């Protein structure tokens, strides 16, 4: 009798866990394209704008030869821009279009 009761409880628990997993997958499947598109937009356009701002800062450093801040920030922006664009393109590939 005890084994039959435990088998029924285990079956119910497994079916509840399966249903929770399905609901979680459905929620994440709906949110994924939106989140990926936002991250792709931030990555790509943020990287491109970091390139332009970095170039402007390096040009300002060229005009103001005694300045160190514009040189460091401009160099940092130029270095960070390439990985941002690459990460944005990865998120762009992750957007699933269902037709």
C-alpha positions in Angstrom: 0.0 0.0 0.0 2.8 2.4 0.9 4.6 1.8 -2.4 1.5 2.5 -4.4 1.0 5.8 -2.5 4.6 6.8 -3.1 4.3 6.0 -6.8 1.2 8.2 -7.2 2.9 11.1 -5.3 6.0 10.8 -7.5 3.9 10.7 -10.6 2.0 13.9 -9.6 5.2 15.7 -8.6 6.8 14.8 -11.9 3.8 16.0 -13.9 3.7 19.3 -11.9 7.4 19.9 -12.6 6.9 19.2 -16.3 4.0 21.7 -16.5 6.1 24.4 -14.7 9.0 23.8 -17.1 6.6 24.2 -20.1 5.2 27.4 -18.7 8.7 28.8 -18.1 9.7 27.9 -21.6 6.7 29.6 -23.1 7.3 32.8 -21.1 11.0 32.9 -22.1 10.2 32.1 -25.8 7.9 35.1 -25.9 10.4 37.5 -24.3 13.5 36.3 -26.2 13.1 38.1 -29.5 12.3 41.4 -27.8 15.3 41.2 -25.4 17.7 40.1 -28.2 16.6 42.9 -30.5 17.1 45.5 -27.7 20.5 44.1 -26.9 21.5 43.9 -30.6 20.4 47.5 -31.1 22.4 48.7 -28.1 25.5 46.7 -29.1 25.6 47.7 -32.7 24.6 51.4 -32.5 26.5 51.8 -29.2 29.6 50.4 -30.8 29.3 52.7 -33.8 28.7 55.7 -31.7 31.6 54.8 -29.4 33.8 54.7 -32.6 32.7 58.2 -33.6 33.0 59.7 -30.1 36.4 58.0 -29.7 37.7 59.5 -32.9 36.4 63.0 -31.9 38.2 62.7 -28.5 41.4 61.6 -30.2 41.2 64.6 -32.6 40.6 66.9 -29.6 43.7 65.4 -28.0 45.6 66.2 -31.1 44.6 69.8 -30.9 45.3 70.1 -27.2 48.7 68.5 -26.9 49.0 68.8 -23.1 45.7 66.9 -22.5 45.8 63.3 -21.2 42.1 62.7 -20.4 40.8 62.9 -24.0 43.5 60.6 -25.1 42.7 57.9 -22.5 39.0 58.1 -22.9 39.2 58.2 -26.7 41.5 55.2 -26.8 39.2 53.3 -24.4 36.2 54.1 -26.6 38.0 52.9 -29.7 39.0 49.7 -28.0 35.5 49.0 -26.6 33.7 49.7 -29.8 34.8 46.6 -31.7 33.6 44.1 -29.0 30.3 46.0 -28.7 29.6 45.7 -32.4 30.5 42.0 -32.3 28.3 41.3 -29.3 25.5 43.2 -31.0 25.9 41.0 -34.1 25.7 37.9 -32.0 22.4 39.0 -30.5 21.2 39.9 -33.9 21.8 36.3 -35.0 19.9 35.0 -32.0 16.6 36.8 -32.9 14.3 34.0 -34.1 11.9 34.9 -36.9 9.0 32.5 -37.1 7.0 32.6 -40.4 
